[in-house]
Amino acid sequence: MAALFLASPQQRTLPRQIFSGVSENVSPAIAAAAVVLLTVSVMLMAVLEWLRRRGRTVARRGSK
């Protein structure tokens, strides 16, 4: 939502494009972009959680 306030009228950022597309009609391109963004976010969270757990395991082994 910050892109709506920070971008100039000439800039067409992805959030602004999605917002304008959803308010007019729902196109397959907007749905595909949303799925890609959601997938990337979930994958990043999974990798970060794996690294956090791995770091905790390595720290335990090193303290023995």
CORVENGI-V851809 format. One record per helix or strand. SS is the DSSP state (helix for helix, strand for strand). FROM is the first residue (numbers start at 1). TO is the last residue. Records with the same first field share a line. If there is no record, write none. Layout:
# CORVENGI-V851809
SS->FROM-TO, FROM-TO
This chain:
# CORVENGI-V851809
helix->2-6, 14-24, 28-63
